């Protein structure tokens, strides 16, 4: 099978696939099972046969237990599986947070007789299962309940440790099951989040090309094309997606999985994460420190993408060579967001003017990953850029 085939493969067909790439590396997808589509939930009976002699620990929160957890438990119990249930929560915080206490509670319930952590949910449930499975040297799997983030297939997980966001390497999940009949029941805010996370890839790829130009960092054109093609497809179907069209929802779910697969192919997060993620992480950490709920990650990423696009727009006037990395037009982004009614500014997320300026000055420090803000800082222009961006989104009067 030649490398070009991966550009035309269904995500479910990529499991176990390896190929020698023109970038000079051999890439592989080390996930055993991926199922995306209508009414695929019953396939778990056969998918989890290797774990039938062990206990499967079902991990969910109070919402996802009602949404799909109880149904999964009934399916597996009738098929003769041995099960236990862990309802995850973060005490003292309005939503589940992947911090030390949440991890510790799951570790406490993961005895030696547990062979599989089966997460039912999306972002945080997925992350804590993979983290604990990695530490316990067992397998994890996820049954997705929303098209809200791109971490289902990732071999990296972001954790909150000592109030800092740190990304840790983990193993791929054994299986990913996304029944679109369940996915379609997610609220609009989670649909927006998934769309924002996917559109954010435009900026991730731009920043990747920037660091290739400035720092001669490794780049894989095939993987970049794989991501960009699927983002373009999702953007073309944006209105159908928010209306819960079957094909559009499946394509978005595939795209979210592909994002994680792309990171695994190249061994870095560049295909999926750039300056837009730094901005989102900064806002999330600020909210955690204050003990308040923050917007869904993908919604912050979507807004961060427009902010970063505006940064490129400003900087390219002084440095025309930035056009070589093909940054997205911020007005184009606003246009596709407007079509589905999603967040398009930090104001709409509840980010204060003061916090926004602080974000532009400091968010690039969160990760050792070169972006447009590192470039601007290197040129001694970051304070000026922060002022200009603040005026764009908040007006000229403080």
N, C-alpha and C positions, 0 to 999 in steps of 0.2 A: 504494500500500500504506500503510495507516494505522499510526501509531506503536504502537497497542495490539497489533498482530500479533506484535511481537517477544517478547511474554510467552508466546506459544504456539508459537514456532518451534523446530525442532531446531537444535542448535548448528551443524551442517553447512550449514544453510540460511542462516545469518547472513553468510556470506562475501560481501563487497562490498555489504552492505546499508547504506543511509543513510536517516535520517528526521529530521524536525523534531519535537523533543520539547516537551512541555508545560513543561519546566523553562526553556525559552527558548533552548536551544542545538540545533544540528544535530549528530546523532551518526552515526558510521559505523564499520563493521567493515572494516578495511583488510587483511584476510587473503585470499589468493587461493583456497586449497584447505584444507578440513578433512575428514578421513575418519576416522570412528570406527565400529567394528563388527567382526564376525567376518570373518576372512580378507580384510581390505582391503589387505594388504601388497602384493599383486601390482599394485595400482593405481599404484604408483610408476613403473611403466614409462611410463605415459601422462602422469602428473603432471609428470615432470621433463623432458619433451621439449624445452622451451625452453632447457635447459642441455646438450643432447646434443653440441653442438660445442665445449663447454668441458670442463674436468675437474671432476668432482664429488669433493670431498675428504670421505671418510667419517670422522667423528670419533666415537670411542667410548672406553670404558675396557676393561680386561681382561675384566671380567664381561659387559658388554653386547656385546662382540665375539662372545663365545661364545653369548650369548643370542639375538642377532638380527643382529649385524654381518656375519658371514660369509654368512648367508642373503641379506641385502640385497645384498651384493657380488655374489653369484652371480646373483641376479635381474637386476641392472642390467648385469653383464658380458655375459650371454647376449643381452641386448637391444641390445648394441652401444655401451654407454656407456663413456666413458673415466674411469677411477677411480684414486684413490690413497687410502691409509688412514693415519690418524693415531690412534695409541693414546695417549690422554691419561693422565698420571699426575702426582702431586705428590710429588717426592722428599722423604723425611724425614717424611712424614705418612701415617697409615694409610689415608686415603681421599682421593679427588680433591677439591681445594680450588680455588675460582675466584680465585686470587691472581695477582700480577704474573708469577711464573715460569710458571705454567700457561698464562696468556695469551700470554706471549712465545714459548713452545714452539710453540703453535698458529700464531701469526703467522709464525714462521720457516718453517713448512711451507705457508703459504698464498701460493703464488706468483701472479704475474699471470695465469697460464693457468687458475687456478681460478675457476669461475663460480658454484659453490654449495658451501656448507659444510653437509653432511648429518649432523646429530647423531643418534646412536642411544643413547638413555639417558633420564634424567629430569633432575633439578635442575641439577647442575653442568655436565653436558655441554650441556644446552640453553642455559645462561647463557653459557658461554665461546664457543659457536658464534655466538650473537647479538651478543656484544660484538665479536668479531673481524670478523664480517661487516659490522657497522656501521662499524668503523674502516677496513676495506678497500673499503667501498662496493660490496659484493656481496650476494647473497641467502643466507639460511640456511633450513634446514628441519629438522624434528625428527621422528623416529620414536620415539614414546614406548614405554618398556618397563615402566613401573610407575605405579600410581595414587597416587604419593607426594607430589605437590606441585602447586601451582596456577599455575606460571609458564610453562607451555607456550605460552599465547597472549598473554603479557604483552609490552608494549613497554618494560618496565623490567627491569633485571637488577641483582642485588646482587653486588658484587665486594668481595673482601678486599684493601684497599690500605693498606700501612703498619700492618697489624694492626687496621684499622678497617673496618667494614662500610659501604660507600657504594653507594647506588643510582644507576645511570646510565640515562638514556634511550637506547633503541635503536630499530631499526625492527622492525615485526612480522615474524615468519617468513613465508616464501613459502608454506609448506605445513606442516600438522600431520597426521601419520598415526598413529593409535592402534589397532592391531589388538588386539581384546580377547582373542584367543587367546594373544597374547604377554603382555598386561597381567595376565591371570589367573595367570601362572606366578610373579609376584612374591611374595616371602615375606610373612608376616603383618605383620611390623614395618613394611613399606612400605604395606600396606593400612591399618594404623592411622594412619600418617603422613598419608595422603591424607584420611582421615576427620577427623583432627584439624585439618588445614588448612581443610577445608570448614566444620566446626562453628565454627571461629574467626571465620567471617564474622558470626555472631551478635554477637560483641563488636565487630568492625570497624564494623558498622552502628550499634551502640549509641554508640560513641565518635564516629561521624560525626554522629549526631543531637545528641549533647552539644555538640559544637563549633558546630553550627548554633544551638543555644539560647544558648550563651555568647558566641560570636564572630560569629554571623550568617554563617558560612561557606557557600559554595555547596553546594547539595544537589539531587540529582535523584531524586525519588520513584519514577520509572519504573525507573531502574537499581537502586535499592535493592530494589524489589519483585522484579525479575528475579533478583537474587541470593538474596533471602530465600526465594522460592518453590522454587528449586532446592535450597537447603540443607534445607528442610523435607522435600522428596521424598527426599533421601539419608538423612536421619535416620529417616524412616519405613521405609526399606529396609535399615537398618543390619545386621540379622542376616543377611539374604539376601546382602548385600554381602560380609561376611566369609566366607560360605560359597561365594563365587565364583559366585553366580547370574548368568547372562548379562545379564539386564535390569538388575539392580542395579549390576553392574560398569560397564556402558555408561553408566548414568545418573550414576554417580560420576565417570567419565571426562569426560562432558559437563560436569558441574558444575565440575570443575577447569579445563577450558578456558574455560567461561563466566566464571569469576572473572577471568582475564586479559582477556577481551573487555570485561567491565564496566569495568575500569580504563581501557581504551582509549576506551570510549565517553565517559567524563567527563574524561579527561585527568589524573586523579589516582588515587592508590592507595587512597583512602578506602573504596570498596566491598569491599575485600579485606584490608585491613591496619589494625590499630589497636594498642591497648596490648598485646594478646596477642602480637603480633609483636615489640614492643619487648623484652618479657621473653625471648622465644626468642632474639633477636639477642644479648642480653646474655650469656646462657648459652653461646651458640656462640662468641662472641668470647673469653670466659674460657677455654674449652677450647682454642681456637687458640693463645692466648698460652702455655698450659701444654704445648702440643704433644701433647694427648691427643684421642682421638676423642669427639665429642659426639653426642647422640641425633639421629636424623633430624629435620630442621626441623619437619615437620608434627606430630611427636609433642610437641615442645616447645611449638608453637603450641596444640595441644590442651590441654595442661596450663596454659599461660598464660591460656587462655580461662576456665578455672575460677578461677584466681587473680584475674583481673580482675573476674569476676562476684562473687567474695567481697568485693572492694574496693567495688564498687557497693553490695553488700548492707550493708556497714558504714556507708558514707557516706550512704546514703539515710535512715538514722535521724536524722542531723543535718540533712540537706538533702532534705526530701521531694520537692522539685521534680525530683530525679533520676529519679523514677518516670516522668516524662513521656517519657524517652528509651527506656523499655521494656528495661531490662537483663535478660539471661537469668538464671534462677534457678540458682545453683550446684548445688543438689541435683538439679534436672532434668538438668543436664549430667552429673553423676556417674552418674545413672541410665542415660542412653543409652550412656555409656562402659562401664559395668558389663556391659551386654548383650553387648558384643563382646569384653570382656576387655582393653581398652586402658588405657594409662597415665592416671592421674587425679590425680597429685600430683607436686610437684617431687622428693619423696623417691624416687618410683619411677623418676625420670630420673637419679638420682644427684647431684642438686643439694644441696650441703651447707647446713646451717642458716645459716652465716655468709654464704655466697654469696647465698642467698635474700634475706636482709635487705638486703644491699648492692644487690641487683637492684631491690628495691622503692624504695630511696632514689635510684637513679641511672638506671635503664633508660629513663625517660621523656626523658632528655637525648639519646638515640641519634638520634632523628629530630625535626625541627621540626613535630611533628604533635600537636595538642592531644588529650589523653585524660583518663580518670578520674584518672590520677596527676598530671597537670598541674593539674587542678581541685583535687585534695587539697593539692598543694604551695602553690597560690595561697591556700588557706585556712589555711596554716600547720600542717596536720595530718599531713604525710607521715611524720614519725618515729613518731607515734602509730599510724598505719595500718600501717606496717612492723612494729611490735611486735605488733599484733593479728593480722595475716596470718601472721606467723611462728609465733605460738602456735596458730593454726588448723591449720597444716600440720605443725608440728614438736612441738607440745606446749608447756606452760608452763615446763618445766625445761630450762635450757641445759646 
